[in-house]
Amino acid sequence: MEEIYKVEGYSPPNYIPQTGDAVRRDFDAILKENERLQGKVREYELRENFLHESMERYRTMFEESPVPMIEKDFSGVKKFVDNLKKTGTMDFEKYFDDNPEALQECAALLRIIDVNKSAITHFHAINKKDFLSNFHELLCEKPCDILINEIMAAALNCLRFETDCTTHIFNGEQRHAALKLTVPVRHKETWGRMLVTVMDIK
């Protein structure tokens, strides 16, 4: 191959001789592209850091809030309610009075994602694990105000809903409380996230 390269006018396939200026132009272009990519990496890192810090702030506010908060996945119940609406059912309070097993089914479809310290104290749970494992039992205790009101909100597609209700506590007590639920707009179709706050009314 070395002898072939010495033949006058011969260039290897796909090889285009470049002058010094052309090489410098290519090198400058590579440097600019490298700088652009580094800028994108820095931008991505800044966004990641901001997102991480925002999530940390949210988790801290959630955990340390003096207001009892429960984060739920209500998507299974929302589908159940939407299917009932298709059959013409609109009086959900009467429906669940007549079909208590349907309310138990809704309780089983509901998933508790998280609960803050104030809610653990409010409901007299031993700890978060105890709350998450046993909260469904409270939902079906009569009167089932919390679950019924949440179902009514889902039936009406109310992303923000407030009412007074009776809540059940793990120690067997019943309390009169103000219930407020909020569904983030990005979950308005599925109700995959719902934040519930409960405060005693004295």
N, CA and C of each residue as an Amber inpcrd file, in Angstrom:
protein
   606
   0.8260000  -1.2080000   0.0000000   0.0000000   0.0000000   0.0000000
   0.8590000   1.2560000   0.0000000   2.0160000   1.2020000   0.6700000
   2.8680000   2.3820000   0.7130000   3.3140000   2.7850000  -0.6860000
   3.6100000   1.7720000  -1.5570000   4.0290000   2.0850000  -2.9210000
   2.9060000   2.7090000  -3.7230000   1.6760000   2.2470000  -3.4890000
   0.5150000   2.7910000  -4.2170000   0.3320000   4.2600000  -3.9060000
   0.4920000   4.6470000  -2.6240000   0.3200000   6.0390000  -2.2240000
   1.3240000   6.9660000  -2.9190000   2.4310000   6.3620000  -3.3740000
   3.4540000   7.1860000  -4.0050000   3.1540000   7.4620000  -5.4670000
   2.1600000   6.7410000  -6.0240000   1.8090000   6.9550000  -7.4280000
   1.2040000   8.3350000  -7.5860000   1.6660000   9.0980000  -8.5140000
   1.2300000  10.4740000  -8.6940000  -0.2540000  10.5430000  -9.0390000
  -0.9810000  11.4260000  -8.3410000  -2.4020000  11.6170000  -8.6100000
  -3.3100000  10.6010000  -7.9760000  -2.7390000   9.6090000  -7.2270000
  -3.5920000   8.5630000  -6.6290000  -4.0290000   8.9810000  -5.2280000
  -5.3090000   8.7700000  -4.9460000  -5.8470000   8.9840000  -3.5920000
  -6.6430000   7.7590000  -3.2050000  -6.6100000   7.3440000  -1.9190000
  -7.4070000   6.2020000  -1.4840000  -8.8890000   6.4760000  -1.7070000
  -9.7150000   5.4540000  -1.8530000 -11.1600000   5.6390000  -2.0430000
 -11.7470000   6.4890000  -0.9270000 -12.7550000   7.3810000  -1.2850000
 -13.4770000   8.2330000  -0.3390000 -12.5600000   9.2220000   0.3860000
 -11.3490000   9.3990000  -0.0750000 -10.4230000  10.3320000   0.5660000
 -10.3090000  11.5810000  -0.2880000 -10.5680000  12.7350000   0.3500000
 -10.4910000  14.0120000  -0.3650000  -9.3840000  14.8360000   0.2630000
  -8.3350000  15.1240000  -0.4780000  -7.2360000  15.9110000   0.0950000
  -7.7500000  17.2420000   0.6090000  -7.2670000  17.6610000   1.7910000
  -7.7040000  18.9070000   2.3790000  -6.5250000  19.8390000   2.5870000
  -6.7810000  21.0990000   2.3560000  -5.7450000  22.0950000   2.6070000
  -5.7180000  22.4120000   4.0880000  -4.7150000  23.1590000   4.5070000
  -4.6270000  23.5350000   5.9160000  -5.8310000  24.3350000   6.3680000
  -6.3520000  25.2390000   5.5160000  -7.5280000  26.0450000   5.8720000
  -8.7510000  25.1640000   6.0840000  -8.9230000  24.1640000   5.2270000
 -10.0810000  23.2690000   5.3460000 -10.0130000  22.4810000   6.6480000
  -8.8230000  22.0250000   6.9980000  -8.6440000  21.2830000   8.2500000
  -8.9900000  22.1570000   9.4340000  -8.5360000  23.4350000   9.3770000
  -8.8400000  24.3520000  10.4800000 -10.3380000  24.6100000  10.5890000
 -11.0040000  24.7350000   9.4180000 -12.4540000  24.9600000   9.4350000
 -13.1740000  23.7660000  10.0620000 -12.7570000  22.5610000   9.7030000
 -13.3660000  21.3550000  10.2820000 -13.1220000  21.2910000  11.7770000
 -11.9050000  21.6410000  12.1820000 -11.5590000  21.5990000  13.6060000
 -12.3960000  22.6110000  14.3950000 -12.5530000  23.8240000  13.8180000
 -13.3740000  24.8450000  14.4760000 -14.8290000  24.3920000  14.6000000
 -15.3220000  23.7320000  13.5440000 -16.7030000  23.2490000  13.5660000
 -16.8920000  22.1900000  14.6570000 -15.8700000  21.3250000  14.7990000
 -15.9380000  20.2870000  15.8470000 -15.9280000  20.9360000  17.2260000
 -15.1090000  21.9690000  17.4080000 -15.0500000  22.6700000  18.6960000
 -16.3940000  23.3220000  19.0230000 -16.9900000  23.9740000  18.0140000
 -18.2890000  24.6240000  18.2280000 -19.3620000  23.6040000  18.5890000
 -19.3650000  22.4710000  17.8970000 -20.3560000  21.4300000  18.1900000
 -20.1410000  20.8700000  19.5840000 -18.8760000  20.7150000  19.9620000
 -18.5620000  20.2220000  21.3010000 -19.0480000  21.2010000  22.3700000
 -18.8310000  22.5000000  22.1270000 -19.3080000  23.5230000  23.0640000
 -20.8320000  23.5000000  23.1630000 -21.4860000  23.3340000  21.9980000
 -22.9530000  23.2780000  21.9960000 -23.4560000  22.0940000  22.8230000
 -22.8260000  20.9300000  22.6350000 -23.2270000  19.7430000  23.3700000
 -22.9630000  19.8900000  24.8650000 -21.8330000  20.5090000  25.2110000
 -21.5330000  20.7360000  26.6140000 -22.5700000  21.6690000  27.2490000
 -22.9990000  22.6740000  26.4620000 -24.0440000  23.5820000  26.9480000
 -25.3470000  22.8400000  27.2050000 -25.6910000  21.9090000  26.2930000
 -26.8990000  21.1030000  26.4730000 -26.8010000  20.2340000  27.7190000
 -25.6190000  19.6700000  27.9520000 -25.4090000  18.8360000  29.1380000
 -25.5730000  19.6620000  30.4040000 -24.9730000  20.8770000  30.4120000
 -25.1070000  21.7420000  31.5870000 -26.5640000  22.1350000  31.8180000
 -27.2810000  22.4330000  30.7130000 -28.6970000  22.7840000  30.8160000
 -29.5000000  21.6230000  31.3860000 -29.2110000  20.4140000  30.9130000
 -29.8990000  19.2180000  31.4170000 -29.6100000  19.0100000  32.9030000
 -28.3340000  19.2010000  33.2840000 -27.9670000  19.0260000  34.6910000
 -28.6760000  20.0440000  35.5790000 -28.7770000  21.3050000  35.0980000
 -29.4700000  22.3410000  35.8650000 -30.9420000  21.9870000  36.0370000
 -31.5650000  21.4930000  34.9660000 -32.9750000  21.0960000  35.0400000
 -33.1680000  19.9320000  36.0110000 -32.2490000  18.9660000  35.9500000
 -32.3250000  17.8150000  36.8500000 -32.1810000  18.2520000  38.3000000
 -31.2340000  19.1570000  38.5460000 -31.0280000  19.6520000  39.9090000
 -32.2430000  20.4210000  40.4020000 -32.8100000  21.2420000  39.5140000
 -33.9990000  22.0170000  39.8850000 -35.1690000  21.0860000  40.1960000
 -35.3520000  20.0630000  39.3520000 -36.4340000  19.1030000  39.5690000
 -36.2370000  18.3590000  40.8840000 -34.9910000  17.9440000  41.1310000
 -34.6920000  17.2240000  42.3660000 -34.9580000  18.1000000  43.5870000
 -34.5170000  19.3610000  43.5180000 -34.7320000  20.2790000  44.6410000
 -36.2150000  20.5620000  44.8430000 -36.9590000  20.6980000  43.7420000
 -38.4020000  20.9460000  43.8380000 -39.1110000  19.7610000  44.4900000
 -38.7120000  18.5540000  44.0950000 -39.3060000  17.3550000  44.6800000
 -38.9730000  17.2480000  46.1620000 -37.7410000  17.6020000  46.5130000
 -37.3350000  17.5680000  47.9200000 -38.1420000  18.5670000  48.7390000
 -38.3460000  19.7660000  48.1760000 -39.1400000  20.7850000  48.8780000
 -40.5660000  20.3090000  49.0620000 -41.1380000  19.7070000  47.9940000
 -42.5130000  19.2100000  48.0840000 -42.6260000  18.1160000  49.1360000
 -41.6730000  17.1700000  49.1260000 -41.7450000  16.0660000  50.0830000
 -41.6150000  16.5820000  51.5100000 -40.7470000  17.5810000  51.6980000
 -40.5810000  18.1520000  53.0370000 -41.8540000  18.8520000  53.4810000
 -42.4410000  19.6500000  52.5910000 -43.6920000  20.3420000  52.9190000
 -44.7980000  19.3450000  53.2140000 -44.8440000  18.2680000  52.4280000
 -45.8660000  17.2430000  52.6230000 -45.6780000  16.5440000  53.9670000
 -44.4700000  16.0940000  54.2220000 -44.2100000  15.3230000  55.4460000
 -44.3780000  16.1540000  56.7100000 -43.9240000  17.4050000  56.6670000
 -43.8820000  18.2240000  57.8750000 -45.1060000  19.1120000  58.0520000
 -46.0470000  19.0690000  57.1310000 -47.2330000  19.9200000  57.2460000
 -48.0320000  19.5700000  58.5040000 -48.5340000  20.5820000  59.2210000
 -49.3660000  20.3140000  60.3950000 -50.7620000  19.8090000  60.0270000
 -51.0870000  19.8840000  58.7370000 -52.3960000  19.4260000  58.2510000
 -52.2910000  17.9630000  57.8110000 -53.1710000  17.0940000  58.3050000
 -53.1480000  15.6930000  57.8650000 -53.3840000  15.5800000  56.3590000
 -52.4750000  14.9180000  55.6620000 -52.5770000  14.7720000  54.2110000
 -52.4330000  13.3140000  53.7980000 -53.2590000  12.9160000  52.8400000
 -53.2000000  11.5610000  52.2850000 -53.1490000  11.6740000  50.7660000
 -52.1650000  11.0350000  50.1530000 -52.0430000  11.0200000  48.6980000
 -52.5710000   9.6880000  48.1860000 -53.5330000   9.7530000  47.2660000
 -54.2050000   8.5360000  46.7990000 -54.1400000   8.3950000  45.2830000
 -54.2350000   7.1510000  44.8440000 -54.4620000   6.8300000  43.4360000
 -55.9240000   6.4120000  43.3380000 -56.7400000   7.2630000  42.7380000
 -58.1880000   7.0400000  42.6900000 -58.6470000   6.5530000  41.3180000
 -57.6830000   6.1770000  40.4670000 -58.0190000   5.8470000  39.0780000
 -58.9440000   4.6380000  38.9650000 -58.7260000   3.6230000  39.8020000
 -59.5900000   2.4380000  39.7460000 -61.0200000   2.7620000  40.1230000
 -61.1910000   3.5970000  41.1470000 -62.5400000   4.0040000  41.5780000
 -63.1950000   4.8700000  40.5070000 -62.3990000   5.7540000  39.8880000
 -62.9410000   6.6290000  38.8350000 -63.4910000   5.8010000  37.6860000
 -62.7900000   4.7590000  37.2750000 -63.2920000   3.8850000  36.2050000
 -64.5830000   3.2070000  36.6320000 -64.6230000   2.7490000  37.8910000
 -65.8150000   2.0830000  38.4200000 -67.0190000   3.0330000  38.3740000
 -66.8000000   4.2670000  38.8110000 -67.8700000   5.2680000  38.8390000
 -68.3170000   5.6340000  37.4260000 -67.3600000   5.8190000  36.5210000
 -67.7010000   6.1600000  35.1390000 -68.5280000   5.0550000  34.4850000
 -68.2150000   3.8050000  34.8010000 -68.9960000   2.6890000  34.2540000
 -70.4150000   2.6860000  34.8210000 -70.5540000   3.0400000  36.1050000
 -71.8880000   3.1380000  36.7030000 -72.7080000   4.2370000  36.0390000
 -72.0570000   5.3510000  35.7570000 -72.7530000   6.4720000  35.1100000
 -73.2900000   6.0580000  33.7370000 -72.5360000   5.2040000  33.0530000
 -72.9740000   4.7460000  31.7260000 -74.2570000   3.9120000  31.8080000
 -74.4940000   3.2990000  32.9820000 -75.7210000   2.5030000  33.1630000
 -76.8890000   3.3580000  33.6420000 -76.6170000   4.6620000  33.8580000
 -77.6870000   5.5580000  34.2840000 -77.7140000   5.8520000  35.7680000
 -76.7960000   5.2980000  36.5160000 -76.7460000   5.5370000  37.9620000
 -76.2280000   6.9430000  38.2370000 -76.9960000   7.7220000  39.0190000
 -76.5860000   9.0700000  39.3790000 -76.6730000   9.3150000  40.8840000
 -77.5920000   8.6180000  41.5550000 -77.7170000   8.7570000  43.0120000
 -76.7770000   7.7290000  43.6580000 -75.5330000   8.1200000  43.8140000
 -74.5190000   7.1780000  44.2850000 -74.6810000   6.8500000  45.7620000
 -75.1760000   7.8050000  46.5450000 -75.3820000   7.5360000  47.9640000
 -76.4100000   6.4280000  48.1500000 -77.5060000   6.5030000  47.3960000
 -78.5350000   5.4600000  47.4600000 -78.0000000   4.1470000  46.8920000
 -77.2390000   4.2460000  45.7950000 -76.7150000   3.0400000  45.1690000
 -75.8450000   2.2520000  46.1380000 -74.9770000   2.9470000  46.8500000
 -74.0750000   2.2500000  47.7630000 -74.7750000   1.8120000  49.0420000
 -75.8550000   2.4990000  49.4160000 -76.6730000   2.0280000  50.5360000
 -77.3310000   0.6910000  50.1730000 -77.7830000   0.6040000  48.9190000
 -78.4420000  -0.6190000  48.4500000 -77.4410000  -1.7120000  48.0780000
 -76.2010000  -1.3140000  47.7910000 -75.1740000  -2.2770000  47.3600000
 -73.8850000  -2.0820000  48.1510000 -73.8930000  -2.4240000  49.4350000
 -72.7000000  -2.1990000  50.2700000 -71.4690000  -2.9480000  49.7690000
 -71.6720000  -4.0540000  49.0750000 -70.5200000  -4.7880000  48.5500000
 -69.8000000  -3.9860000  47.4610000 -70.5540000  -3.1160000  46.7670000
 -69.9490000  -2.2700000  45.7380000 -69.0210000  -1.2390000  46.3820000
 -69.3840000  -0.7620000  47.5650000 -68.5350000   0.1890000  48.2740000
 -67.2360000  -0.4920000  48.7120000 -67.3360000  -1.7320000  49.1450000
 -66.1410000  -2.4840000  49.5210000 -65.2380000  -2.7000000  48.3050000
 -65.8680000  -2.8980000  47.1480000 -65.0970000  -3.0660000  45.9200000
 -64.3390000  -1.7750000  45.5920000 -65.0110000  -0.6350000  45.7790000
 -64.3590000   0.6520000  45.5390000 -63.1960000   0.8570000  46.5040000
 -63.3970000   0.4780000  47.7580000 -62.3280000   0.6090000  48.7560000
 -61.1190000  -0.2220000  48.3460000 -61.3710000  -1.3890000  47.7640000
 -60.2730000  -2.2550000  47.3340000 -59.5540000  -1.6860000  46.1060000
 -60.2860000  -0.9200000  45.2860000 -59.6970000  -0.3280000  44.0850000
 -58.8430000   0.8990000  44.4110000 -59.1400000   1.5350000  45.5270000
 -58.4070000   2.7330000  45.9350000 -57.0220000   2.3470000  46.4560000
 -56.0180000   3.1160000  46.0560000 -54.6520000   2.8300000  46.5040000
 -54.0790000   4.0400000  47.2280000 -53.6010000   3.8200000  48.4410000
 -52.9520000   4.8820000  49.2000000 -51.4780000   4.9330000  48.7830000
 -51.0420000   6.0740000  48.2750000 -49.6630000   6.2290000  47.8220000
 -48.7620000   6.6670000  48.9680000 -49.2320000   7.6650000  49.7200000
 -48.4140000   8.1720000  50.8110000 -49.2910000   8.8810000  51.8280000
 -48.7420000   9.0950000  53.0040000 -49.4520000   9.7670000  54.0860000
 -48.4140000  10.5170000  54.9170000 -48.7610000  11.7130000  55.3920000
 -47.7640000  12.4650000  56.1410000 -47.8590000  12.1950000  57.6480000
 -46.9300000  12.7830000  58.3850000 -46.8370000  12.5170000  59.8220000
 -48.0950000  12.9550000  60.5650000 -48.6510000  14.1010000  60.1620000
 -49.8380000  14.6090000  60.8400000 -51.0280000  13.6740000  60.6680000
 -51.1420000  13.0430000  59.4930000 -52.2420000  12.1070000  59.2620000
 -52.0660000  10.8510000  60.1070000 -50.8270000  10.3930000  60.2520000
 -50.5580000   9.2170000  61.0840000 -50.9950000   9.4970000  62.5240000
 -50.6710000  10.6980000  63.0040000 -51.0700000  11.0930000  64.3570000
 -52.5800000  11.2630000  64.4570000 -53.1620000  11.9250000  63.4640000
 -54.6050000  12.1960000  63.4650000 -55.4250000  10.9170000  63.5450000
 -55.0270000   9.9160000  62.7770000 -55.7980000   8.6700000  62.7240000
 -55.3380000   7.6400000  63.7620000 -54.3960000   8.0270000  64.6170000
 -53.9020000   7.1540000  65.6890000 -53.3170000   5.8520000  65.1400000
 -52.6100000   5.9710000  63.9990000 -51.9030000   4.8060000  63.4610000
 -50.5710000   4.6610000  64.1990000 -50.0420000   3.4500000  64.2270000
 -48.7720000   3.2070000  64.9060000 -47.6320000   3.8770000  64.1350000
 -47.6390000   3.7200000  62.8340000 -46.6360000   4.3030000  61.9580000
 -47.1910000   4.3240000  60.5380000 -46.3710000   4.7490000  59.5770000
 -46.8420000   4.8410000  58.1880000 -47.2210000   3.4700000  57.6290000
 -46.4260000   2.4580000  57.9180000 -46.7230000   1.1160000  57.4300000
 -48.0640000   0.6310000  57.9600000 -48.3310000   0.8780000  59.2320000
 -49.6050000   0.4880000  59.8400000 -50.7630000   1.2030000  59.1550000
 -50.5900000   2.4920000  58.8880000 -51.6310000   3.2740000  58.2170000
 -51.9160000   2.7240000  56.8190000 -50.8530000   2.5410000  56.0280000
 -51.0170000   2.0890000  54.6520000 -51.6210000   0.6880000  54.5720000
 -51.3250000  -0.1390000  55.5560000 -51.8090000  -1.5230000  55.5470000
 -53.2730000  -1.6360000  55.9640000 -53.7380000  -0.7000000  56.8060000
 -55.0550000  -0.8750000  57.4250000 -56.0720000   0.2200000  57.1380000
 -55.6760000   1.2410000  56.3820000 -56.5940000   2.3570000  56.1770000
 -57.8700000   1.9440000  55.4590000 -57.7960000   0.9440000  54.5820000
 -58.9880000   0.5140000  53.8500000 -60.0910000   0.0270000  54.7950000
 -59.7040000  -0.4900000  55.9490000 -60.7070000  -0.9490000  56.9070000
 -61.5690000   0.2080000  57.3950000 -60.9570000   1.3790000  57.5440000
 -61.7050000   2.5410000  58.0100000 -62.6900000   3.0490000  56.9660000
 -62.3600000   2.8590000  55.7020000 -63.2000000   3.3970000  54.6300000
 -64.5910000   2.7800000  54.5970000 -64.6860000   1.5190000  55.0200000
 -65.9670000   0.8140000  54.9360000 -66.7470000   0.8370000  56.2630000
 -66.1740000   1.5140000  57.2750000 -66.9100000   1.6780000  58.5280000
 -68.0460000   2.6680000  58.3030000 -69.2250000   2.3500000  58.8060000
 -70.3540000   3.2610000  58.6180000 -70.3910000   4.2910000  59.7320000
 -70.7510000   5.5560000  59.3820000 -71.0130000   6.0550000  58.0210000
 -69.7230000   6.1840000  57.2080000 -69.8050000   5.8560000  55.9130000
 -68.6210000   5.8370000  55.0410000 -68.4610000   7.1860000  54.3450000
 -68.4510000   8.2390000  55.1270000 -68.5190000   9.5800000  54.5540000
 -67.3480000   9.9260000  53.6410000 -66.1260000   9.6110000  54.0720000
 -64.9640000  10.0030000  53.2660000 -65.0310000   9.3880000  51.8810000
 -65.2150000   8.0870000  51.8150000 -65.2310000   7.4010000  50.5220000
 -66.4210000   7.8330000  49.6720000 -67.5930000   7.9610000  50.2910000
 -68.7900000   8.3820000  49.5430000 -68.5830000   9.7690000  48.9470000
 -68.0350000  10.6850000  49.7300000 -67.8130000  12.0400000  49.2290000
 -66.7670000  12.0650000  48.1180000 -65.7420000  11.2460000  48.2400000
 -64.7370000  11.1670000  47.1830000 -65.3520000  10.6030000  45.9040000
 -66.2240000   9.6180000  46.0490000 -66.8930000   9.0390000  44.8840000
 -67.8090000  10.0660000  44.2210000 -68.5170000  10.8520000  45.0320000
 -69.3870000  11.8980000  44.4880000 -68.5610000  12.9240000  43.7040000
 -67.4140000  13.2860000  44.2420000 -66.5480000  14.2380000  43.5410000
 -66.0890000  13.6590000  42.2000000 -65.7430000  12.3660000  42.1930000
 -65.3170000  11.7110000  40.9550000 -66.4580000  11.6640000  39.9430000
 -67.6700000  11.3960000  40.4370000 -68.8350000  11.3260000  39.5500000
 -69.1190000  12.6770000  38.8960000 -68.8620000  13.7440000  39.6250000
 -69.1190000  15.0950000  39.1160000 -67.8920000  15.7140000  38.4430000
 -66.7880000  14.9560000  38.4210000 -65.5260000  15.4380000  37.8490000
 -65.0630000  16.7350000  38.5210000 -65.2440000  16.8290000  39.8220000
 -64.8020000  17.9950000  40.5920000 -63.3390000  17.8060000  40.9840000
 -62.4680000  18.6000000  40.4150000 -61.0460000  18.4760000  40.7210000
 -60.7230000  19.0770000  42.0890000 -61.6220000  19.9260000  42.5920000
 -61.5130000  20.4640000  43.9510000 -62.8600000  20.2910000  44.6310000
 -62.8250000  19.7190000  45.8170000 -64.0720000  19.3900000  46.4920000
 -63.8810000  19.5430000  48.0000000 -64.8420000  20.2090000  48.6520000
 -64.7790000  20.4050000  50.1020000 -66.1310000  20.0660000  50.7190000
 -66.0910000  19.3960000  51.8700000 -67.3210000  19.0750000  52.5720000
 -66.9970000  18.7070000  54.0190000 -68.0260000  18.6650000  54.8510000
 -67.8710000  18.1690000  56.2190000 -68.2970000  16.7120000  56.2480000
 -67.6460000  15.9130000  57.0560000 -67.9660000  14.4840000  57.0840000
 -67.5600000  13.8690000  58.4230000 -67.9440000  12.6130000  58.6020000
 -67.5410000  11.8390000  59.7730000 -66.3500000  10.9730000  59.3930000
 -65.2900000  11.0300000  60.1880000 -64.1220000  10.1860000  59.9340000
 -63.9650000   9.1680000  61.0500000 -63.4230000   8.0140000  60.6910000
 -63.1700000   6.9520000  61.6600000 -61.6870000   6.9180000  61.9950000
 -61.3950000   6.6650000  63.2680000 -60.0250000   6.6430000  63.7510000
 -59.6870000   5.2080000  64.1610000 -58.4050000   4.8570000  64.0920000
 -57.9840000   3.4940000  64.4080000 -58.3030000   3.0810000  65.8420000
 -58.4650000   4.0540000  66.7420000 -58.7910000   3.7010000  68.1310000
 -60.2930000   3.5200000  68.3480000 -61.0660000   3.5740000  67.2500000
 -62.5000000   3.3370000  67.3470000 -63.3420000   4.5950000  67.4230000
 -62.7240000   5.7490000  67.5420000 -63.4810000   6.9990000  67.6400000
 -64.0460000   7.4110000  66.2750000 -65.0690000   8.2690000  66.3420000
 -65.5850000   8.9460000  65.1630000 -65.4260000  10.4410000  65.3930000
 -64.9980000  11.1570000  64.3570000 -64.7860000  12.5880000  64.4800000
 -65.4790000  13.3380000  63.3540000 -65.9400000  14.5440000  63.6830000
 -66.5110000  15.4250000  62.6710000 -65.3530000  16.2120000  62.0700000
 -65.2010000  16.1450000  60.7690000 -64.0220000  16.7510000  60.1380000
 -64.3740000  17.4580000  58.8400000 -63.4790000  18.3780000  58.4600000
 -63.5770000  19.0580000  57.1700000 -62.6960000  18.3110000  56.1770000
 -63.3110000  17.8470000  55.0990000 -62.5940000  17.0790000  54.0750000
 -62.3750000  17.9540000  52.8470000 -61.1600000  17.9480000  52.3440000
 -60.8420000  18.6910000  51.1230000 -60.0040000  17.8060000  50.2250000
 -60.4250000  17.6830000  48.9760000 -59.6410000  16.8840000  48.0280000
 -59.2830000  17.7210000  46.8050000 -58.1200000  17.4500000  46.2810000
 -57.6220000  18.1630000  45.1000000 -57.0030000  17.1560000  44.1390000
 -57.4130000  17.2490000  42.8800000 -56.8460000  16.4000000  41.8260000
 -56.0190000  17.2940000  40.9060000 -54.7060000  17.0390000  40.7630000
 -53.8830000  17.8500000  39.8480000 -54.4400000  17.7970000  38.4300000
 -54.3310000  18.9130000  37.7270000 -54.9050000  19.0100000  36.3770000
 -54.3590000  17.9220000  35.4580000 -53.0760000  17.5960000  35.6040000
 -52.4890000  16.5830000  34.7050000 -53.0670000  15.1930000  34.9400000
 -53.8070000  15.0240000  36.0470000 -54.4400000  13.7340000  36.3370000
 -55.9680000  13.8090000  36.2560000 -56.4840000  14.8640000  35.6140000
 -57.9280000  15.0830000  35.6140000 -58.6990000  13.9970000  34.8560000
 -58.0630000  13.3510000  33.9150000 -58.7440000  12.3110000  33.1480000
 -58.7880000  10.9840000  33.9140000 -57.7040000  10.6490000  34.5940000
 -57.5980000   9.3300000  35.2350000 -57.8040000   9.3540000  36.7450000
 -57.5700000  10.5270000  37.3750000 -57.5890000  10.6330000  38.8400000
 -56.5210000   9.7110000  39.4440000 -55.4090000   9.6220000  38.7410000
 -54.3110000   8.7890000  39.2290000 -53.6240000   9.3580000  40.4560000
 -53.8270000  10.6530000  40.7160000 -53.3170000  11.2900000  41.9210000
 -54.4010000  12.1720000  42.5190000 -54.5820000  12.0430000  43.8190000
 -55.5460000  12.8710000  44.5280000 -54.9980000  13.1540000  45.9260000
 -54.9610000  14.4260000  46.2900000 -54.4790000  14.8140000  47.6080000
 -55.6760000  15.1450000  48.4900000 -55.7540000  14.4690000  49.6290000
 -56.8730000  14.6500000  50.5620000 -56.3490000  15.2020000  51.8710000
 -56.9980000  16.2620000  52.3670000 -56.6720000  16.7880000  53.6950000
 -57.8940000  16.6240000  54.5950000 -57.6300000  16.3040000  55.8440000
 -58.6950000  16.0920000  56.8220000 -58.3600000  16.8760000  58.0900000
 -59.2930000  17.7400000  58.5090000 -59.0700000  18.5310000  59.7220000
 -60.3040000  18.4360000  60.6350000 -60.0410000  18.1940000  61.9070000
 -61.1290000  18.1020000  62.8730000 -61.9020000  19.4170000  62.9540000
 -63.2140000  19.2990000  63.1070000 -64.0710000  20.4480000  63.3610000
 -64.5070000  20.3600000  64.8150000 -64.1120000  21.3280000  65.5900000
 -64.4110000  21.2780000  67.0400000 -65.5680000  22.2090000  67.3920000
